[in-house]
Amino acid sequence: MTKIHFISRFVLFLVFATSSSALLADSTPGAFAQHQKQFSLVAGNAYAFGDEYLVVGLGIHYFVLDGLSTGLHMETWTGGDPRLNKITPSVQYVMWQFPGVKPYAGMFYRKVYIEAQDDLESAGGRAGAYFQAGNNAYMGAGVVYETYADCDERIFEDCSETYPEFLFSVSF
């Protein structure tokens, strides 16, 4: 899927999601309301460059409108060689109007700083659903598609990837 094709599908999704809100049941955006903030913490392991890494990250999303957030996420990958740092700005829409399950879709840009190598850039999209886990807490599951710019397949195995994501989010 080309970047333009992906972006046009995402825009159509946003138009549908915002125009159909009057037909849906839930009347308040709750944790996804304008001016709400969501914080995330990432800890785990990953593999790259034939090495194993400890991944630690922090992120924040701010809802500029009901359901629509902008975010910034930072990760550091340590314990492997080379060391990696990632910065990811993003935009996401949560269809808060649905009772129970809250579908979401978003887009992101990512800059990866690789120790002693050229930096790497990527862009992608995500889609999935949140499930309420408490008053202002949600668990989520979805899928992410990411494609790398100026990717050299002689160095990298693949220039795009699709992977699952599992989320836990707390709003304030």
N, C-alpha and C positions, 0 to 999 in steps of 0.2 A: 504494500500500500504506500503510495507516495505521500509526502508531507502535505501537499495541497489537498489531495483526496481526503486524508485524515482530518485536516482542519475544516474542510467543508462539511464533513459528517458531524463533527463536533458542534459547529455553528447551528446546523439543523436540529441537533439534539437540544441545544439551549433554547432555540425558538420554540420547539415543541413543549419543552419543560415549563417555560415561563407562560406560554399561552394557554396551557391546559390547567394551570393552577386553580382556576375558579371552579373547575369541574371535580376537584378532588376533595377528600373529606377533612383532613387535619387543618385546623383553623389557626394555629400558632406555630411559628418556626422553632420555638424553644431554644435548644443549644445551637441552632443554626441561624439565629436571629442577627440582624444587623448589629454591629459593634461587639459581638461575642468574640472571644479569643479561644483557640484550641492549641494545646501544647502537646508535643509528642517527644518521646524518648526512644532511641533505638539502641539495642545492644544485641550482638550476636556474632556469628562468624561467617566468613565468605571466602571464596577462592578466586584468585586472579594471578596471572603471570606464573602459573604453576606453583603457587605458594598459598598458605592458609593465613587468614587475617582475622584479627579481632576488630569488629566494627562498633563504633560508638557514635551516636548522633543526637542532635537536638533540632526541634522544629517548632514553628509557630504559624498558625493561620489566623487571619483577621477577616471577619465577615463584613465586607463593604456594603452589601445589601442582604436581605433575607435570602439565605441559601447560597450566596455567591461569596467565595473567599479568595484572598490572595495569601500566599504563603512563602516562607523561606525555611529551608532545611539545610543543615550542615552535618557532614559526617567526616570522621577520620578513620582510616584503616591502618592499623599498626600490627607489628609482629611478623610481617612479611617484607619482602623486598621486591620492588620499591615501595616506599610509603605513599599512600594516597590520601587526598583531601577532596571532598566533594561539596559544592555549593549548588543548591537547586531552588530557584524561584519557581512558583507555580500558581495556577488559577484552578479553582474547582467549583462545581455547582452541585449542591445536595438538594434533591427533590424532597424537601421537608413536608410537602403537602400530603404525601402518602402516609396512611396510618401504619404503625408497626415498622416495617422495613423502609429504610430511606436510601433509595438508589443515588449513586453519585457518579460523576464523570469529570475529568480534569485533563489539563495539559501542563507540561513542564519543559523547562530548559535546564540542562545540567552542565556544569563546568567541572572537570576532574583535573586536579593538579597532581601530576605524577613526578615524584622525586627523580631528578637527573634525566628526565625525558620530556618530550613535547606534551603540552596539555591536550586534553581530549574534550570535545564538546558533543553533547547529544540532546535530542528532543524526543518527546513522546507523549503518550496519553495513558490514562487509567480509567477504569470503570469498575463498579462493584456496588456493594450495599452496606449500610450501617445498620446495626441492631442495637437497641437500647439495652445498656447494662446497668444503669443507675439513673439518678435524677439528671445529671449533666455528663454522664459517661456513656460512650458508645464503643462497641466492637465492630470491626468491619472486615470484609474479605472482598478481594477483587483480583483483577488481572491488569498488568502493566505491559505496554509495548514501548520499546525504546530503540531508536536508531541513532547511530554514531556518524557525525560529520567527518569528512576527510579521512575515512577509515581505510587503512591499508590491510587488506586480507592476508598479506604475507606476514604481518606482525600479529594481527588479531584473528582469532578463529572465526568469529562472526561479526558482521557490522550492524546487526540488529538482534534484538532478543525479546522474547515474551516470557514473563514470569509472574507467579502469584504474589499477592501482597496480603498481609494480615495486619490489622490496625487495632489500636486501643486509643481512644481519644477522650480527653477531659476538657470541658468548656468552662470558662469563667466570664 
